[in-house]
Amino acid sequence: MLMHSLSRAVHRRGLTSLSLRAHPLVSLTSLYSPAARVFTTSPLHRKDAHGQRSRPQPLSGSSTAAVTNTTTTTTTTAAKPAPPDALLAEQLVTNKEQRKADWAIMKEMSQYLWPKDNLGTRARVGLSVGLLVGAKLLNVQVPFYFKNIVDSMNIDFLAVGGTAWTVAGSMIVAYGLTRISATLFQELRNAVFASVAQKAIRKVACGVYEHLLKLDLGFHLSRQTGGLTRAIDRGTKGISFLLTSMVFHVLPTALEISLVCGILTYQYGAKFALITSTTMVAYTAFTILTTSWRTKFRKQANAADNRAATVAVDSLINYEAVKYFNNEKYEVARYDKALQSYEKASIKIATSLAFLNSGQNIIFSSALTAMMYLAANGVATGQLTVGDLVMVNQLVFQLSVPLNFLGSVYRELRQSLLDMETLFNLQKVNVTVKDNKNAKPLSLSTGEIRFENVTFGYRPDRPILKNLTFTIPAGKKVAIVGPSGCGKSTILRLLFRFYDVQEGRILIDGQDIRDVSLESLRKAIGVVPQDTPLFNNTIEHNIKYGNMEASPEEVIEAAKRAHIHDTIGQFPDGYQTMVGERGMMISGGEKQRLAVSRLILKDPPLLFFDEATSALDTHTEQALLSHINSILKEKRRTSVFIAHRLRTIYDCDVIIVLREGNVAESGTHEVLMNQAGLYTELWSAQETLFTEEDVKSEA
Ligand SMILES: Nc1ncnc2c1ncn2[C@@H]1O[C@H](COP(=O)(O)OP(=O)(O)OP(=O)(O)O)[C@@H](O)[C@H]1O
C-alpha cells in the first residue's frame, strides 16, 4: 500500500515508470532517488542537465573498495593538499588508468557485438551497419537535389514556359523519396539492433547478479543499502548506450562529417576547407575541455543521489522504527538535506550545460556565417549559383547534426564508461570463500562434526573464537549454550562456510570442510536461523524454498510436522497467503515454524536450530520440539541446538557451554549440574525466573 501510494506520488510528480521498468535489477532505490526522475527517454534524447549519470560513488565496506578504487584514489587526493605538480602527475596517472579501464570495457563489450558463437547477432549487427551506411549516403544526397531544384527553378518561367513539375518534378520527387528512405533506413536500423543491445544487457546483468549471489556474506553485510543497486542500475543503462554508440555514433558520425567536409572542399575549394577544419578543431577542443570541467558537478550530483537513495530506502525499510519514535520529521529532514545537495549540483550542471551549448553554438554559427558570406560572394562574382549557396547552407546544417551529436555522445559515452566500470569492477570483487582446486563432494558416513583449535574473528583485532576445540558426536542431539555474544551463531556460520577459520580446522566425518565442495557441504547442513529470512511471496513458496521440487502434498506434510498447517488453514488465503516483505505480515512464531517446515522439506543429514523456537509459546514450543525429536530419532540425524532457554535443551546428549570464545564446560545436564559451574549458574537464574513467572501466572 505504502509502495503503491509512493509510486503514485512519483507519477504525479511527472515520472513515467520507465525508470523502474528499465531493468529487473533496477531497485526500489531508483524510485526514491532524484536521478530516477530523469531516464524517461532514451539516453540519446535526454538532456544532460537531467541525466545525472555521473561517476560511480563508493559503496561502503572494505570488500567494496575494489569496486570503487578509482573514486577512492580521487577522494584521498582531495583530502590532503598536494603540490600542483604532484596533483598534475597524479591526475595524469589517473587519466591513463581511466583510459585503460575504458578500453578494457570497450573490448569486453565488443564481444557482445560480434559474438563468436552467435551468427544471428552478427547478422543483425551487419544488417544494422548496412542500413546505417545506406542512411548516411542517402542523407548526403539531399543537398544535391536541393541545389538542383533551386538552380533549375532559377529561370524566367514566363519566357521559357513550363510548370514546376516539368522543370523540377523528378528532382522534387527524388528529394522527398531520399529523405523518406534515409529516415526509414535509420528507424529500421534501430529496430534491428534493439535485440543485440537488450541481449547484452541481459547477459551482463545476469552475470553480475550471479556473481553478487556468490560473493561472501561479509561483502553483503557491509554494503550500503541503495548504493549497490544504484551502481548496477546505472551500469546496465550504460551498456545499451555504449553498444549503440560503438556501432552507430562515433565512427559513422565521423564518416558523415568527413563526407560533408570532403564535398565542401571538393566542390568549393580551399577557403571552405579551411573554415570547415578550423571549426571541427575548435568545436571538438571546446567540447572536450568543457566536458572535463563539468564532470565534477556530475560527481557531486551522483554522490547526493546515492545519499538520498540510501536515506530513503533505510527509512522505508525501518518504517516501523520511524513510527515507534515519531521521527518522520527527522527522516524527511535527512532526505531533504541530501536532496538539497542534489539540487545545488543539478543547478551547476544545468548552468554549465548552458555554457557548453552556447559555446558550441557560437563556434558553429560563426563558421556558418563565414561560409554563407563566402558562398554569397561567389554568387555575386558569378562563380557560384544560388543553388550552390543553398547547398552550402544545407551541407553546413547537415554538419551541425552529427557535430551536436558527437558533443552529447562524448559526454554520455564518458559517463556510461564510468558507470560501467563500477559494474565490471563489481564482477571483479573476489570471493574469498570458494571451492579449492581439488575440492571433492562431502562424503557423509555418520555425521560427526569436530572443531579443532579454531580461532576466528570478524575483525583481526577482535577474536571471537579462541583455540576452540569440541566434538559433536554423530547422530546425537547437542546443545551450544552460553552468554549472549560469546560466538554461538558464529560456530554455525563457520561450519556453513560463510567465513573461513583463521586458525585450526573444522571436520565433518574426518574431512576438512575447506577440502570439500561448497555445494555438497551446504546441501548436507540444514539451518533454522535466528532471524528467519522469508521472501515476499506466498506461504507455499516460502516452505517450498527448502526443496523446489516438492509437490503440494509434500509441502502440506512438512507444514503439519512443523505444527503450522492448522494455523495456515485459518488464513483466508491458506497456503497462498502473502507473507509480506521479510515476512512482516505474519507473526514471529509463524515465521519460525515456516522455517522449520522448510528444513523438513530439505531433509539434510546435519541440522542446526539457532534459537529456532524462541518466539513460540511454551505449549507450541513443546509440541514442535517433541516432533523435531521424533524426526531426529527416526532418522538418526546429528543436530545442534543453540538456545538461551535451557529448558528446551536440557535433554540433549551433550551440552557445550561457551564462554568468551572457548568451551567452559560440557556434558549432559546432570553432569553439568553436578559441576556447579557456569551452566548451573545459568540454569538457576532461569529457574528462579520461571518459578516467579509461574507463580505470577497462577495468581
Ligand atoms: N558480521 C559481523 N561483523 C563483526 N562482528 C560480528 C559480526 N557478526 C557477529 N559479530 C560479533 O561477534 C560476536 C559473536 O556473535 P554471535 O552472533 O556468534 O553471538 P551469539 O553467541 O550467537 O549471540 P546471541 O546469543 O546474542 O545470539 C558478537 O559480539 C557480535 O557482535
The ligand as a Gaussian input file, in Angstrom:
#p B3LYP/6-31G(d) Opt

LIG

0 1
 N       29.421000      -9.762000      10.694000
 C       29.963000      -9.400000      11.852000
 N       30.945000      -8.488000      11.893000
 C       31.536000      -8.138000      13.047000
 N       31.201000      -8.641000      14.240000
 C       30.212000      -9.563000      14.287000
 C       29.546000      -9.988000      13.097000
 N       28.626000     -10.899000      13.435000
 C       28.695000     -11.042000      14.764000
 N       29.654000     -10.240000      15.276000
 C       30.068000     -10.154000      16.677000
 O       30.582000     -11.417000      17.051000
 C       30.190000     -11.732000      18.364000
 C       29.577000     -13.129000      18.408000
 O       28.396000     -13.093000      17.652000
 P       27.379000     -14.339000      17.628000
 O       26.252000     -13.958000      16.760000
 O       28.139000     -15.569000      17.288000
 O       26.947000     -14.389000      19.155000
 P       25.918000     -15.340000      19.867000
 O       26.641000     -16.045000      20.925000
 O       25.186000     -16.183000      18.874000
 O       24.951000     -14.233000      20.478000
 P       23.389000     -14.290000      20.791000
 O       23.187000     -15.304000      21.847000
 O       23.117000     -12.910000      21.280000
 O       22.701000     -14.605000      19.517000
 C       29.245000     -10.657000      18.836000
 O       29.937000      -9.807000      19.722000
 C       28.882000      -9.908000      17.578000
 O       28.729000      -8.526000      17.815000

